[in-house]
Amino acid sequence: MHVAVIDIGKPGKNLGWAIVGSNPASGTDLDEAIDEISERISQGPVAVGFEAPLYVPMRSAAADLTKARSGECIGGVNRPYSASAGSTVLVIATVVVPYVLRALRSASPTCVATIDYRKFFSAPSGILFFEAFVTNQKKSHDARHVEDAEIAATHLLRMSEGRTPLESAICEPECLNLLGAMMLRTGWTSDLSVLDAECLVVRPPVDPS
């Protein structure tokens, strides 16, 4: 199995990607990422993640609407999805992620995709789409987007191998799943239940050093 993560940003400027597994790769070109991920899909199961908020809470009180998702602000690290950095990358993701999903669908028209990570890892096949959440990691300035992607991908690979617990870092059962909406729009699913289903959020441990 391979795990691929794209650190969302402006293509050609502040975007990076990495693939880990038996045939690793990394870079900063979005179209190259799509080609490399498509090749891994042809070889076997692949988990594909995007480093951007991709599902948001549905709250019943106006005062709570923009509060952090459960699990976002832990260990003194305050990174709610609605803060400036999170909201900016969320908007960019609404155009970058569908671009990637549509291209992957074109390259793998018969492949099956899911956001149900428990089902996927019980018998890996096809594609798992997920959200990556990387913050407060020690990294170089020039390669930080590639490094973020590699950190998240490696963490999920470790979880899949049983070296760390397989669990989502965010828990918001009442939600609007933007990744699910993108899957619907790009032909990966026709199941409307993805709109209110939680997706896996992979958050590597904070490295403050």
BAFI-3210 file (N, C-alpha, C; in Angstrom, 3 decimals, decimal comma, padded with zeros to 6 digits):
// residues 209
n [1|2|3|4|5|6|7|8|9|10|11|12|13|14|15|16|17|18|19|20|21|22|23|24|25|26|27|28|29|30|31|32|33|34|35|36|37|38|39|40|41|42|43|44|45|46|47|48|49|50|51|52|53|54|55|56|57|58|59|60|61|62|63|64|65|66|67|68|69|70|71|72|73|74|75|76|77|78|79|80|81|82|83|84|85|86|87|88|89|90|91|92|93|94|95|96|97|98|99|100|101|102|103|104|105|106|107|108|109|110|111|112|113|114|115|116|117|118|119|120|121|122|123|124|125|126|127|128|129|130|131|132|133|134|135|136|137|138|139|140|141|142|143|144|145|146|147|148|149|150|151|152|153|154|155|156|157|158|159|160|161|162|163|164|165|166|167|168|169|170|171|172|173|174|175|176|177|178|179|180|181|182|183|184|185|186|187|188|189|190|191|192|193|194|195|196|197|198|199|200|201|202|203|204|205|206|207|208|209]
n.u [000,827|000,360|000,751|-000,314|000,098|-001,026|000,075|-001,835|-001,809|-000,982|-000,601|002,614|003,781|003,440|002,931|003,157|004,011|003,948|004,711|004,593|005,780|006,406|007,403|008,466|008,010|008,323|007,628|006,973|005,309|002,031|000,688|002,539|002,367|-000,216|000,160|002,029|000,588|-001,528|-000,165|000,586|-001,936|-002,625|-001,108|-001,975|-003,734|-004,279|-003,950|-005,066|-004,393|-005,243|-003,850|-005,616|-008,506|-011,271|-013,697|-016,400|-017,868|-021,359|-023,224|-025,449|-025,716|-025,271|-023,058|-021,167|-020,384|-017,951|-016,061|-013,250|-012,808|-013,497|-010,667|-008,839|-007,457|-005,132|-002,816|-001,820|-001,603|-003,080|-005,049|-007,535|-009,868|-011,176|-009,589|-007,300|-005,248|-006,250|-008,798|-008,062|-006,592|-008,600|-010,355|-008,684|-008,419|-010,918|-010,789|-008,400|-008,474|-010,794|-009,759|-007,628|-009,024|-010,709|-008,851|-007,596|-009,766|-010,220|-007,914|-008,198|-010,767|-012,336|-011,784|-012,516|-013,480|-013,346|-014,349|-014,455|-012,521|-012,158|-013,366|-011,800|-009,178|-009,590|-009,664|-007,708|-008,204|-008,553|-009,112|-008,563|-009,751|-008,702|-008,306|-005,470|-003,657|-001,346|000,791|002,979|005,590|009,027|010,936|012,567|012,757|012,581|011,685|009,342|006,637|006,656|007,799|005,823|003,794|005,048|005,433|002,782|001,877|003,621|002,906|000,276|000,844|002,275|000,207|-001,455|000,046|-000,128|001,533|000,958|-002,081|-005,015|-006,859|-009,031|-008,008|-009,777|-013,060|-016,217|-019,244|-021,652|-021,694|-020,570|-019,386|-016,969|-015,104|-016,476|-018,494|-016,946|-016,099|-018,546|-019,091|-017,047|-017,435|-016,662|-018,318|-021,799|-023,221|-025,085|-024,771|-022,186|-021,986|-022,606|-020,948|-018,267|-014,780|-011,542|-009,081|-005,794|-003,376|-000,196|001,944|002,860|005,894|007,851|010,481]
n.v [-001,193|002,286|005,624|008,830|012,328|015,604|018,753|021,420|024,353|027,284|026,252|025,777|027,578|027,436|024,711|021,284|017,789|014,295|010,827|007,822|004,520|001,425|002,447|005,335|008,916|012,445|015,992|019,243|019,901|019,939|018,508|016,524|015,171|014,089|012,326|010,539|009,521|008,316|006,269|004,710|003,918|002,153|000,052|-000,932|-000,660|002,712|005,405|008,647|011,856|015,235|018,241|020,240|021,839|019,775|018,866|020,293|021,488|021,146|023,221|024,028|026,389|029,844|031,170|029,222|028,555|029,073|027,975|025,948|022,686|019,607|018,381|019,840|021,873|021,171|020,302|022,862|023,932|025,988|025,811|026,385|025,434|027,610|029,831|032,308|031,074|028,460|028,919|030,150|028,150|026,290|027,461|027,509|024,781|024,067|024,370|023,153|020,461|019,233|019,393|017,600|015,237|014,855|014,423|012,097|010,386|010,260|008,951|006,541|005,062|002,879|002,368|002,088|004,320|005,565|007,203|005,996|004,998|002,910|000,716|000,628|000,038|-002,412|-004,210|-003,477|-001,868|-000,279|003,215|005,402|008,454|011,228|013,675|015,612|016,965|019,028|020,542|022,784|021,576|020,693|021,882|022,560|025,753|026,080|023,626|023,053|022,464|020,079|018,530|018,643|017,191|014,693|014,023|013,702|011,629|009,546|009,171|008,147|005,790|004,424|004,083|002,393|000,127|-000,730|000,337|002,627|003,760|003,384|005,947|008,808|012,214|014,255|014,787|015,161|014,486|015,649|017,125|018,859|017,454|018,412|017,195|014,899|016,083|016,981|014,552|013,563|015,462|015,008|012,478|010,241|009,015|008,243|008,316|009,980|010,092|010,669|013,340|014,033|012,518|011,688|012,163|010,613|012,222|012,894|013,525|014,165|013,721|016,637|018,327|020,186|020,928]
n.w [000,000|-000,671|000,589|-000,081|000,129|-000,395|000,209|000,502|-001,455|-003,376|-006,653|-008,025|-006,358|-003,397|-002,781|-001,974|-002,211|-001,298|-001,513|000,225|000,962|-000,737|-003,090|-003,049|-003,532|-004,218|-004,426|-005,936|-007,989|-009,112|-011,182|-011,697|-009,298|-009,524|-011,683|-010,552|-008,354|-009,701|-010,994|-008,773|-007,916|-009,911|-009,158|-006,725|-003,505|-002,378|-000,161|-000,191|000,739|001,720|002,714|004,298|005,723|005,405|006,210|007,932|011,013|011,894|013,656|016,417|017,787|017,360|018,415|018,481|015,938|014,534|016,150|017,079|015,662|017,350|018,805|017,397|018,800|020,863|023,470|023,892|021,402|019,135|016,535|014,917|012,345|011,271|011,563|010,187|008,566|008,229|007,047|004,687|003,290|003,101|001,245|-001,035|-001,352|-002,318|-005,027|-005,836|-004,871|-006,210|-008,819|-008,685|-007,969|-010,183|-012,225|-011,293|-011,390|-014,123|-014,906|-013,608|-014,126|-013,307|-010,720|-007,212|-004,646|-001,262|001,843|004,182|006,539|008,338|007,112|004,789|005,738|006,885|004,856|002,615|-000,468|-003,649|-003,278|-000,552|000,512|002,430|005,114|005,913|008,662|009,625|011,870|013,644|013,280|013,210|010,611|007,437|005,773|002,953|001,925|003,223|002,592|001,151|003,137|005,142|003,860|003,626|006,322|007,247|005,551|006,233|008,895|008,676|007,305|009,258|011,117|009,642|009,601|012,130|014,035|015,404|017,008|015,004|014,335|014,044|014,196|014,576|015,756|014,801|014,658|013,693|010,775|007,771|004,983|002,994|001,369|000,664|-000,888|-003,008|-004,046|-004,977|-006,970|-008,794|-009,726|-008,226|-006,440|-005,911|-003,716|-001,480|001,233|001,924|002,332|004,930|006,453|008,637|007,943|007,823|009,727|009,686|011,951|012,691|015,591|017,481|016,871|018,651|018,632]
ca.u [000,000|001,022|000,027|000,076|-000,486|-000,746|-000,031|-002,552|-001,358|-001,047|000,285|003,772|004,303|003,566|002,294|004,102|003,380|004,841|004,165|005,419|005,467|007,499|007,902|008,226|008,302|007,894|007,895|006,166|004,464|000,748|000,402|003,436|001,768|-001,349|000,712|002,652|-000,475|-002,245|000,659|000,482|-003,286|-002,613|-000,320|-002,622|-004,465|-003,614|-004,646|-004,711|-004,817|-005,079|-003,584|-006,537|-009,772|-012,157|-015,058|-016,643|-018,952|-022,697|-023,505|-026,814|-025,667|-024,536|-021,783|-020,233|-020,218|-016,565|-015,147|-012,405|-013,329|-013,036|-009,387|-007,923|-006,650|-004,672|-001,421|-001,423|-001,522|-004,395|-005,112|-008,889|-010,064|-011,749|-008,592|-006,914|-004,518|-007,150|-009,852|-007,435|-006,285|-009,884|-010,838|-007,823|-008,719|-012,161|-010,477|-007,287|-008,863|-011,568|-008,863|-006,915|-009,969|-011,175|-007,750|-007,426|-010,902|-009,985|-006,838|-008,602|-012,229|-013,026|-011,346|-013,504|-012,925|-014,158|-013,816|-014,636|-011,179|-012,211|-013,643|-010,656|-008,020|-009,912|-009,333|-007,308|-008,352|-009,012|-008,562|-009,129|-009,489|-008,712|-007,753|-004,250|-003,601|000,036|001,090|004,059|006,625|010,344|011,193|013,290|011,857|012,403|011,005|008,385|005,373|006,946|008,029|004,511|003,118|005,723|005,163|001,416|001,797|004,347|002,120|-000,817|001,418|002,562|-001,069|-001,955|000,877|-000,375|002,567|000,254|-003,522|-005,701|-007,977|-009,065|-007,637|-010,912|-014,345|-017,367|-020,274|-022,579|-020,755|-020,712|-018,152|-016,634|-014,423|-017,542|-019,126|-016,023|-016,168|-019,789|-018,987|-016,057|-017,811|-016,113|-019,404|-023,150|-023,826|-025,246|-024,436|-020,837|-022,081|-022,660|-020,112|-016,935|-013,667|-010,329|-008,153|-004,493|-002,597|001,012|002,277|003,569|007,337|008,154|011,930]
ca.v [000,000|003,583|006,775|010,080|013,541|016,875|019,921|022,349|025,727|027,750|025,468|026,488|028,534|026,905|023,397|020,172|016,466|013,171|009,471|006,888|003,122|000,706|003,246|006,713|010,037|013,729|017,119|020,450|020,090|019,275|017,529|015,389|014,422|013,327|011,218|009,564|008,867|007,446|005,076|003,867|003,347|001,001|-001,013|-001,459|000,328|003,979|006,408|009,960|012,892|016,647|018,999|021,381|021,442|019,235|018,705|021,352|021,130|021,733|023,555|024,495|027,704|030,800|031,507|028,097|028,193|029,115|027,400|024,858|021,329|018,809|017,749|020,754|022,665|020,295|020,472|024,258|024,334|026,519|025,911|026,080|025,458|028,894|030,894|032,836|030,092|027,361|029,326|030,422|026,899|025,650|028,026|027,012|023,358|023,869|024,291|022,229|019,067|018,708|019,245|016,341|014,120|014,650|013,834|010,716|009,616|010,047|007,969|005,263|005,152|001,738|002,227|002,437|005,176|005,696|007,991|005,140|004,465|001,621|-000,288|000,560|-000,626|-003,796|-004,985|-002,402|-001,958|000,986|004,473|006,102|009,883|011,689|014,998|015,661|018,161|019,089|021,839|022,847|020,582|021,212|021,630|023,620|026,741|025,908|022,376|022,765|021,901|018,674|017,878|018,474|016,086|013,440|013,751|013,181|010,339|008,563|008,894|007,238|004,483|003,792|003,649|001,254|-001,031|-001,077|000,856|003,610|003,498|003,885|006,763|010,155|013,256|015,168|014,111|016,053|013,653|016,501|017,856|018,968|016,902|019,045|016,187|014,081|016,856|016,979|013,208|013,517|016,331|014,496|011,148|009,147|008,355|008,783|008,113|011,282|010,031|011,196|014,758|014,226|011,501|012,130|011,537|010,459|013,348|012,395|014,594|013,652|014,376|017,909|018,323|021,580|021,156]
ca.w [000,000|-000,656|001,131|-000,737|000,709|-001,060|001,087|-000,371|-001,589|-004,756|-007,519|-008,536|-005,385|-002,031|-002,734|-001,969|-002,120|-001,019|-001,508|000,987|000,694|-001,388|-004,209|-002,625|-004,431|-003,664|-005,300|-005,768|-009,167|-008,877|-012,233|-011,464|-008,187|-010,067|-012,474|-009,655|-007,583|-010,640|-011,200|-007,574|-007,907|-010,820|-008,537|-005,530|-002,708|-002,087|000,642|-000,736|001,670|001,366|003,927|004,325|006,357|004,373|006,714|008,907|011,926|011,819|015,051|016,685|018,434|016,530|019,048|018,333|014,529|014,057|017,128|016,585|015,671|018,481|018,524|016,700|019,733|021,938|023,854|023,797|019,994|018,776|015,081|014,441|010,897|010,863|011,663|008,871|007,758|007,897|006,118|003,393|002,591|002,797|-000,018|-002,108|-001,533|-003,075|-006,460|-006,071|-004,633|-007,340|-009,967|-008,484|-008,003|-011,558|-012,990|-010,840|-011,895|-015,548|-015,050|-013,000|-014,193|-012,700|-009,334|-006,190|-003,597|-000,060|002,953|005,354|006,749|009,034|006,083|003,881|006,337|007,232|003,655|001,707|-001,920|-004,197|-002,777|000,596|000,560|003,816|005,414|006,721|009,506|010,096|012,471|014,638|013,021|012,878|009,198|006,754|005,171|001,512|001,572|004,298|002,106|000,869|004,425|005,773|003,178|003,970|007,739|007,356|004,857|007,040|010,102|008,333|006,985|010,548|011,679|008,863|009,935|013,522|014,931|016,222|016,903|013,820|014,770|013,486|015,152|014,724|015,939|014,634|014,016|012,944|009,931|006,322|004,449|001,718|000,555|000,098|-001,958|-004,141|-004,632|-005,745|-008,152|-009,749|-010,174|-007,439|-005,727|-006,085|-002,400|-000,834|002,658|002,155|002,668|006,380|007,091|009,034|007,235|008,618|009,804|010,133|012,579|013,332|016,859|017,372|017,117|018,958|018,669]
c.u [000,864|000,122|000,581|-000,620|-000,059|-000,970|-000,589|-001,989|-001,501|-000,094|001,412|004,391|004,505|002,768|003,384|003,368|004,430|004,049|005,125|004,902|006,646|008,132|007,659|008,582|007,843|008,226|006,978|005,231|003,176|000,447|001,310|002,896|000,633|-000,855|001,289|001,601|-001,250|-001,476|000,567|-000,895|-003,347|-001,889|-001,015|-003,300|-003,619|-004,520|-004,147|-005,276|-004,512|-004,921|-004,350|-007,790|-010,777|-013,504|-015,250|-017,842|-020,264|-023,139|-024,897|-026,859|-024,788|-023,155|-020,728|-019,817|-018,767|-015,565|-014,392|-013,142|-012,740|-011,758|-008,394|-006,968|-006,281|-003,210|-000,921|-001,281|-002,914|-004,457|-006,517|-009,003|-010,502|-010,786|-008,078|-006,208|-005,437|-008,194|-009,287|-007,183|-007,556|-010,422|-009,998|-008,132|-009,975|-011,934|-009,365|-007,728|-009,746|-010,732|-008,124|-007,862|-010,442|-010,096|-007,518|-008,556|-010,730|-008,932|-007,236|-010,121|-012,980|-012,667|-012,441|-012,822|-013,893|-013,549|-013,963|-013,317|-011,181|-012,446|-012,432|-009,519|-008,316|-009,602|-008,943|-007,480|-008,870|-008,323|-009,306|-008,768|-009,613|-008,147|-006,479|-004,207|-002,224|000,315|002,222|005,077|007,947|010,655|011,959|012,307|011,556|011,557|009,855|007,094|005,534|007,117|006,719|003,779|003,730|005,467|003,783|001,293|002,472|003,562|000,970|-000,287|001,741|001,276|-001,580|-001,193|000,742|000,645|002,051|-001,238|-004,136|-006,951|-007,880|-008,749|-008,780|-012,190|-015,467|-018,472|-021,304|-021,751|-021,257|-019,379|-017,887|-015,905|-015,441|-018,243|-018,251|-015,996|-017,428|-019,645|-018,054|-016,297|-017,244|-017,177|-020,729|-023,921|-023,889|-024,873|-023,028|-020,874|-022,123|-021,901|-018,774|-015,887|-012,475|-009,507|-006,865|-003,672|-001,375|001,263|003,077|005,043|007,763|009,632|012,412]
c.v [001,247|004,620|008,022|011,242|014,740|017,989|021,061|023,764|026,140|026,932|026,324|027,449|027,911|025,617|022,335|018,858|015,400|011,873|008,603|005,474|002,483|001,488|004,722|007,735|011,313|014,832|018,284|020,704|019,279|018,214|016,306|014,522|013,539|012,122|010,123|008,806|007,900|006,158|004,145|003,208|002,117|-000,196|-001,649|-000,359|001,557|004,827|007,774|011,039|014,287|017,447|020,315|020,927|021,003|018,766|019,641|020,992|021,821|021,967|024,149|025,857|028,642|031,099|030,415|027,827|028,145|028,599|026,218|023,526|020,568|018,060|018,664|021,460|021,806|020,587|021,892|024,772|024,735|026,763|025,574|026,224|026,826|030,063|031,247|031,810|028,967|027,739|029,630|029,132|026,116|026,146|027,521|025,545|023,129|023,880|023,278|020,771|018,516|018,513|017,906|015,151|013,822|013,988|012,377|009,832|009,298|008,963|006,587|005,164|004,006|001,539|002,697|003,243|005,278|006,728|007,217|004,426|003,126|000,481|-000,476|-000,245|-002,044|-004,734|-003,996|-002,732|-000,620|002,174|004,914|007,570|010,357|013,102|014,833|016,991|018,193|020,483|021,695|021,718|021,276|020,869|022,793|024,566|026,405|024,693|022,055|022,123|020,424|017,916|017,658|017,273|014,747|013,042|013,121|011,801|009,237|008,187|007,935|005,851|003,720|003,291|002,409|-000,024|-001,449|-000,551|001,992|003,370|004,133|004,633|008,148|011,177|014,216|014,356|015,142|015,278|014,438|017,421|018,006|018,539|017,472|018,075|015,259|014,777|016,875|015,615|013,038|014,273|015,768|013,032|009,985|008,395|008,982|008,688|009,442|011,265|010,545|012,662|015,006|013,138|012,112|011,474|011,441|011,741|012,832|013,563|013,991|014,370|015,648|017,712|019,760|021,916|022,006]
c.w [000,000|000,005|000,466|-000,047|-000,120|-000,054|000,246|-000,293|-003,039|-005,620|-008,085|-007,549|-004,010|-001,846|-002,747|-001,836|-001,835|-001,073|-000,709|000,767|-000,001|-002,529|-003,917|-003,689|-003,743|-004,644|-005,013|-006,943|-009,021|-009,929|-012,127|-010,327|-008,681|-010,857|-011,575|-008,839|-008,475|-010,888|-010,001|-007,493|-008,803|-010,219|-007,337|-004,743|-002,378|-001,202|000,192|000,179|001,178|002,652|003,870|005,058|005,292|004,904|007,896|009,778|011,583|013,257|015,213|017,353|017,619|017,096|018,858|016,888|014,066|015,085|016,520|016,603|016,861|018,111|017,836|017,655|020,937|022,244|023,727|022,386|019,523|017,276|014,577|012,930|010,393|011,013|010,273|007,998|007,306|006,873|004,737|002,619|002,283|001,460|-001,193|-002,409|-002,359|-004,582|-006,749|-005,926|-005,756|-008,606|-009,885|-008,616|-009,422|-012,406|-012,585|-011,350|-013,371|-015,772|-014,546|-012,966|-013,530|-011,227|-008,371|-005,090|-002,429|000,877|004,265|005,650|007,487|008,036|005,173|004,494|006,807|006,067|002,560|000,229|-002,412|-003,556|-001,522|000,468|002,005|003,923|006,233|007,465|010,158|010,638|013,478|014,492|012,713|011,431|008,594|006,094|003,717|001,156|002,517|003,795|001,737|002,179|005,174|005,182|003,575|005,423|007,904|006,725|005,672|008,288|009,796|007,979|008,264|011,202|010,961|009,168|011,394|014,496|015,807|016,034|015,658|014,262|014,151|014,569|015,442|014,850|015,887|013,919|013,219|012,066|008,499|005,731|003,057|000,796|-000,091|-001,050|-003,206|-004,828|-005,468|-007,055|-009,211|-010,128|-009,396|-006,656|-006,134|-004,770|-001,645|000,644|002,949|002,571|004,168|007,138|007,493|008,132|008,180|008,560|010,434|010,655|013,266|014,653|016,628|017,690|017,377|018,888|017,505]
res [m|h|v|a|v|i|d|i|g|k|p|g|k|n|l|g|w|a|i|v|g|s|n|p|a|s|g|t|d|l|d|e|a|i|d|e|i|s|e|r|i|s|q|g|p|v|a|v|g|f|e|a|p|l|y|v|p|m|r|s|a|a|a|d|l|t|k|a|r|s|g|e|c|i|g|g|v|n|r|p|y|s|a|s|a|g|s|t|v|l|v|i|a|t|v|v|v|p|y|v|l|r|a|l|r|s|a|s|p|t|c|v|a|t|i|d|y|r|k|f|f|s|a|p|s|g|i|l|f|f|e|a|f|v|t|n|q|k|k|s|h|d|a|r|h|v|e|d|a|e|i|a|a|t|h|l|l|r|m|s|e|g|r|t|p|l|e|s|a|i|c|e|p|e|c|l|n|l|l|g|a|m|m|l|r|t|g|w|t|s|d|l|s|v|l|d|a|e|c|l|v|v|r|p|p|v|d|p|s]
***
